[in-house]
Amino acid sequence: MTVTQEGARTYEVRTYGCQMNVHDSERLSGLLEEAGYVPASGGETADVVVFNTCAVRENADNRLYGNLGHLRPAKVRNPRMQIAVGGCLAQKDQGEIVRKAPWVDVVFGTHNIGSLPVLLERARVEGEAQVELKESLETFPSTLPTRRESAYAAWVAISVGCNNTCTFCIVPSLRGKEKDRRPGDILAEVRTLVEQGVLEVTLLGQNVNTYGVEFGDRLAFGKLLRACGDVEGLERVRFTSPHPAAFTDDVIAAMAETPNVMHQLHMPLQSGSDRVLKAMRRSYRAERYLGIIERVRAAMPDAAISTDIIVGFPGETEEDFQGTLDVVRQSRFANAFTFQYSIRPGTPAATMPDQVPKEVVQERYERLVALQEEISWEENKKQVGRTLDVLVAEGEGRKDDATRRLSGRAPDNRLVHFAAGDETPRPGDLVTVEVTYAAPHHLVADGPVRALRRTRAGDAWEARQGGSGAAPGVMLGMPTIGRPATPAPAASGCSLT
């Protein structure tokens, strides 16, 4: 990263958790740069390190305090260094963080990320930790300055907070009740992004399809999708994540009838057992979920559908688990993000009886993953021989250097690795390729590139390389697909559902 201001203080933002945290970190970076900080170069310890935390992952607090402990010697060596902790864990633990790690300078919550630069300055001047947490949103995050992590794809928050009461999830108590942006503000941000070169936007909310509840329009989300179709230069629109209980047919129609809305749907299932869904307070049942999938595929036969599933929720029996496997078989998901349930203090599920033994949860998890991998592979094999338009991505192919390939996303969000050819495309450019091989979690196109379209997004990416350099950090798009290399993560209420 090129330092543009000699002597300026450097910063690093470390992000954990869901897409909303990724988007918040873009705002935090924007705020710090507006205040005169510059990104730290790779390998150096920044003058300001910000942890944007998640409270719903297993051992989230242990991980945070371990990382804070590792930074303590660096802080002792560098009197200018400051450490800030924000996000969901900060909102939950509040003053406990400074008590356990007194070398932390700033603690801020999910409702006041805009306060970070002021709190850092106050901590520096006063020489003591600043802890500031608000109980409700101060400023909608999208009004804050932003340092986008991608030149070609962008998150656009349409709402924050959640009105649901899922028993496994602590997010509503940390993010607050749902707050919706006005459609005009959202579309203005989308148009600005397109003018800057962005080709793809992902509309983001804890429950995107309840958008409009605050201003009394239950059809607002479908209208918003259609309005995105009128934005000239916007080529791909995605959204995450809808709640099955609030999914309406007008959204299916908007997806099918709006050319730039991708035929891709990530809709969390969590369980295929009606009894478990009731215990989770998910307010829909397996029949309704399957009915939505049936209607989506009737309108868009090529739609790729993904999901989230929790294994081992308290009281889950083998019969309940078989219900989940049955729904997975019927749904034919392109992929699924599977989580092992673990206790989250502060949630109703934490004190429920009949907690499922760890070894039982693990065994069920392995069966579910094996079934889904089989289905994913079968569905991917259907793509062989198809010609796809791929938006070239940055950093999505971990083995690209070794295989001499590039990577990108198909319209349905499948990951495609392809041979670069004589003329190397840039991230943000579009290539047309033919799929020659399918694996459970990706496609390969090793034939010649059929067509290359150099885009404004590619121009924007190239300009960034010659200016402030390539953005580091968190990739946009859906999380990486596949069997985790480490033990399965615990159930997340922060899957934006």
N, C-alpha and C positions, 0 to 999 in steps of 0.2 A: 504494500500500500504506500503510495507516495504521500509524504508529509508536505502539505502546501503552506504551512505557516511555521517558520523556524521558531523554535522555543515554545510552541503551543503545547498544551497538555494533551496527552493521548488517552484514548478510551477503548474499552472492549466491552461488548454486551454478550453475555452467555445466556442462551435461551434453552429452557426446558419445557416440555409439554406440548400443548395443542396448537392448532393454526392460529387461534386468537392470540396466544403468547408470541408467536412468530411475528404477527402483524404489530402487536404492541412494541416489540423490540425494534421494528423499523421506525416507529414513532420515537422511541427513546434515543435511537441513533440520530434521528433528525433534530431532536431537541438539543442534544449535546453538541452537534456540529453548528447549530445556530448560535450556541453559547460560546463558540470558539474552540472547542475541542477538535482533535483530528483522530482518525482511526489509527490504532497501534499497528506497527509493522509485524508481520508474522514472526513468531519466536520471541518477541520482547514482551515483558510484563508491562501492561499499560499503567498510566498514572491513575486512571479511574477504571475500576472493574465493576460492572453492574451484573448482578444475577437476577434474571427474570424467571421466577420459580413457578413450579407446578405443585399443587397440593394433593393430587389424586393418584400419583404413581406410588408404587410400593417403595418404601424406604426413602421417600423424597426428602424428608428432613435429615436423615443420616447422610445422604449424598451432599446436601447443602453444607452441613457443618463440617464434613470431611473436606470439601473444597475450600471452605473458609479457613480451615486449619492449615491447608497447604499454602495459602496466600500469606499467612501471618509472618513468616520470615521475610518475605519480600517487602511487606509493609514496614517491618522494623528497619530494613536496609534503606528504604526510600521514604523519607518523611513527607514527601509530596503526595504519596499514594493515598487514594481513598477507595473504600469498598462500599457499595450500595446494594441493598437487597430489596427487590420488589416482586410483584406478581402474587399468585394465589397463596403461596405458603406464607409470604409476608403478611398478607391480609388476615390469615388465620392465626399465626403465632404472635404477631405484633411485637410488643416489647420483649417477648421471650428471646428473640434473636439476639438483641444487644446483651441480654443477661448471659446467654451461653457463649456469645462471641463478642466480647466488649471492644474488640478492635474494628468492628463494623462502624462505619461513619454515618450511614443513612439507611433508614428503613421506610419504604413507602408502599402504598397498597394499589389495588387494581383500579380504584376510583380517582386517583390523583397522580397519574404518571407524568402529567405536565409540570408537577412541582419539582422534579428531580434536579434540574440545574440550580434552582434557588436553594434547595436543601443542601446540596453539595457545597455551595458557597457559604451558607450559614454555618455548616459544620467546620469548614476551614477557618472562618473568622472567629467563631466562638470556641473552637477547640474541644467540642464535645459532640456526641452522637445526636443526630436529629431523627426522631421517630414521628412520622406524620401519616396517619391513616384516616380516611374518610368513610362514612357509612353509606354514602350515595355518590353517584357520578358527579364530578365537578364540571368536566368539559368532555363532550363526545370526542373520542380519540382522533377521529378523522379530521378534526379542525386543527390538529397539531402538525408541526413540520415533520417531514418524513424522509428517511433515507432508504429508498427501495432497494431490496436485495437483488432484483432482476431488472434488466432493461426491456424484457419482452413479455413478462407475465406479472400480474399484480393482484394482491388481495384488495378487496373493497368491502369494508365492514358496512352492513346495512342495519345491524342492530347489535346491542350488547345486552348481557344478562339473560335470565331464564325464569319463566313462570312455572316450570314443572317442579315436581317434588319427588323425583326418582329416589328410592331409598338407598341406593348405592352411591349417590353423587353428592358431593359437598359444594359443587360449583355455584348453585343459586345463592347460597349464603355468602359466597365470596365475591361474586360478580353482580349480585343484586337482581332486581326485577327487570324484565325486558324493557329496553328503551330503543325506540325506532327512529331512524333518520328520515327526514322528508325525502320523497322520491326525487325532487328537483336537485337536492344536494348530492344525492348518490350519482345521478346522471351527469351532473356537472363534474364530479370527480372522475367518472369514467371517461368523459370527453377530454379532460385535461390529460389523463394518462395516455389516451390514444394519440393526442397531439405530440406527446413526448416519445412516441414510438411503440408503446405497448400494443400487442396484438391480442392478448388473452387476459381476461379478468375472471377471478373467482369471487363470487358474492359470498360473504362470510357472516355467519351469525350462529348463536347457540342453537336456535331453531329457525332456520331461514323461512320456512313456510308458515310460521305464525307472524311473519312481518306484516305490519299494518294493524296489529291488535291495539296499539296505543292511539291510533287515530281512527279506529272503527271501520276499517275496510278489510274484510276477510279475504278478498280477492286481490289484495295489493301485490302479493308476490308474483302471481302470474302476469299481472299488468307490468310489473317491473321487468320481468324477463322479455316481454314483447317490446318494451321501450328500449331495451338494450339492443334489440334487433334493428333499431332505427339509427344507431350510432355508426356513422360512416367510418370505415377503417378498422372497426372492432371485428375480429375474425372468429374469436372463440370466447364463449361465455360458459362458465361452470358455476356450481354452487355447492356449499356444504355447511351443515348437514340438515336435511329435513327430518321431521319427526313423523312417523307413520300415522299417529293419531290425528294429525292436522293436515295430512296430505289430501289434496282435492283434485278433481279431474280437470279443472281449469289449468292447473300447473302442467299436467300431462299434455294437454292441448297446446299450451304455450311452448313447451319443449319441442313438440313434434312440428309445429307450424312456424317457428322462428329459426331461420336458416343458420344463424351463428350460435345458437344454443346447442351445445354438444349433447349427443345421445349417450350420456353417461350419468349414472345416478348412484350416489353413495347414501344408502338409507339403513341406519342401524337397526338390527333385529334384536340383539341382546339375548333373547332366549326364544326357543320355539315352543315352549311349554306355557299354556295359558295360566296354569297355576303359578308358575314362577313369574310370569309377566305381571300378574296381579300383585304378587308380593313385592315386585320391583316398583309398583305404581306406574307402569308404562302406559296404561289407559288405551291399549289396543290389544288385539288377540291375533293368533297366528293366521286365522282365516282372513282377517282384514289385511294383514301384511301381504299374504300371498295374492290377494285380490288386486292390490296395488301393482304388484309385479306383473300380473297377468294383463292388466290394462296398459301398463307402460310398454310391454312387449307387443301388444296388439297395435299400438300406435307407432311404435318404433322397433321393428323386429331386430335391428342391429344394436340395440342398446346394451351397453355393458353395465352391469349392476354389481356393486360391492356393498359390504356391510361390516358392522362390528358385532361381536358375540362375546358374552361373558360366560365362562364355564365355572361351575361350582358355587353358584349363588347359594346362600344359606337355605337349607331344606331341599335343595335339588336332589331328586332321586334318579336312579337309573332310568326309570320311565320318563321322567322329565327330560333327561339328557337325550333319550331316543327321540323325543319330540323335536328337539333342536336339530338332530341329524336328519330327521324327516324333512323339515323345512329347508335345510341346506340342499338336500337332494332335489327337492322340487324347484328351488329357486335358481339353481345353476349359476351361482355367483361367479363373476369373473375373478374375484378375489375376496378374501375376508380377513379382517384384522381381529385376531382372537386373543382374549385376555383371560388370565386366571384370576378369579375373584380373590381378594384379600381384604381384610378388615380396614376400614377407614374411620378413625375416631371422629366423632361428630356427625356421623350418618346413622339413620335408623337401622340400617342393615348390620351395623357393627354390634348391636346388642341383641340381634335375633337369635333364637335357639337353633339347634341343628346345623351348626357350622360344619361344612363338609371337610373331612380330613384332607390334608395336603396331598397325600399319596393318591387319593381317589381323584382329586381335581387334576393332578398331573396326568394320570392315566386317561381320563376323559379328554383332556386337552390334546393329548397326542393322537387319539382316535379322530377327533374333530379336524385337526390339522392334516392328517393323512387323507381324510375324505375330501377336504376342500382342495388340497393339492392335486388330487386325482381329477376333480371336476375342472379346476383351473387349467390343467394341462389339456384335457379334452376340449375345452372351449377355445383355448389358444390354437390348438391344431386346426380348428376350423378357419383360422386366419391365413393359413399357408396358401400361397398362390394369389392372395388378394393384393391389390395395389392400394397403398395408403399414403396420405399426405401427412408428413411428420414435421412437427415444429421442433427444430433442433434446440437441444437444451445444453446447459452448462453444468457439468459435474454429476450427471445422473448415471453415467456408466463407469463404475469403479474399475473395470478392467479394460477400458477403451485404449489406453496407451499400449497395453500388452497385445491386444487383439487388432490394433490399428483400425478401430471402428470409431464412429461417433454415435451419439444417442439422442433420442427425443421422444416426444409423446404423439401418439396417433390421436385422431379426434375423440375416440372413446377412452382416452387416457392410458391405453396400454403402452408400456415401455418398449421401444424399438431400438435395437442396435443395428447400425448399417455401415457398409463399407463407404469410406469417404469419397473415393473417386479422385479424378484429376483436379477438379476445382473444389477446394475445401469450403463447405458452407460455414457460416458463423452462427453462434447461438442467436436465435430469433429468426433465422432464415427458414424457409420451408422447402423440403425435398419430397419428391414422389418416388417411392420404392416399392418393390415387390417382396412380400414375405417369403423366405425360403426355409425357415425352420422355426419351430415353436418349442419353448420350454414352459414349465408351469408359471413362471413369473416374468417372462419377457418374450419378445419376438426377435428374430434375426432376419435381416435382409442383406445377403451377401452378394447379390447381383449388382449390376451397374445402377447408379442413380438415374431414374427415368427423366427427372426434371429437377431443376434447382431454381427457386425463386428468391432472389435477394430482396429483403424487405426493409422497411423503415426501422423495424425492431433490430434487425442485424446491424443497420447503420448506427443505431443508438448504442448497441453493445460495443461496436468498434470504437465509437467516440469515447465511450467510458474507459476503454483500455488506454487510449492516448491521453486521457485527462487524469482523473483521480484513481484510475486503475480498476481492476475487477473487484466486484463486491465480494466479501467473504461471507462465510456463515451458513445460514439455514436455507435449504433449497425450498422453492415453492412447489406447488402441486401436492398430490396425495402422498402420504408416507410411503417409504419403501415397502414393496411387497415381498413376502416370503417368510420362511421359517426363521425365527430369530436365532442369531448366533449364540445368544445368551438365554438363560431361562426366560420363559414367557413373562411379559410385563403384567402387572396386576391390572385389574379392571379399572377402566378410566371413565369417569363421568364427564370428562372434558373432551369427548369425541365430538363436541358441538352438537349434541342431541338433547 
